[in-house]
Amino acid sequence: MKTLLRPYLLDFLKKQGYKYFLSKKAPDQVSHASGNIVLIPVAEKPAILKPCIGFDACFHINGKSEGLDFRWEGNNVCVLLDRDDILLLKKYLLKLFYPDSRIQH
């Protein structure tokens, strides 16, 4: 599943132990321009001798998400999450936005 990069998503990924993103430009399905960037979170840094084949870059997730600029309207930066991460993210968001909720997890 692809979802837009937001501060809460970055915080969630760091709490899950992800330390790096592999990035890849993806063509826009409508205009076929390379206007989208897809990030794939990974826990361990790829070996230096084995560059990120099939990806444009690999970079470290560091710093606090509050320092990043997520305000622009044309945010074409997506994060690719697997099924387990999606389920955990939903639970994380329930706790984040409804901390006093009696919702069963």
C-alpha positions, 0 to 999 in steps of 0.5 A: 500500500502506498501512503503519503509521507506525513510526520506521524508516519515518519514517527511510526516507522522510526518506532518500528525500527526502520532506519533507512529509506530506499527511494525511487522515482515513479512515473506519474500514471496520468502524464507519465512524468517522473513526478512521484517519489516512492520510499521503501522503509528498511531496517538495515543499511544496504552493504556498501559494496552492493549499491541499491540496485533498482533504486535511486538512493538510500538515506538514513531516517534521522532527526525529528519529524517536526523539523521537516516540511510537510506543508506543501500541497503537491506532496508526491512523496509516498511510502510503500508499506507492507500488510503488517505495517499497515495494521500496526499503523492503524493501531498507532493512529488510533492511540495517537488520535484517540488516546482515551479511547476504549477501542479494543486492539 
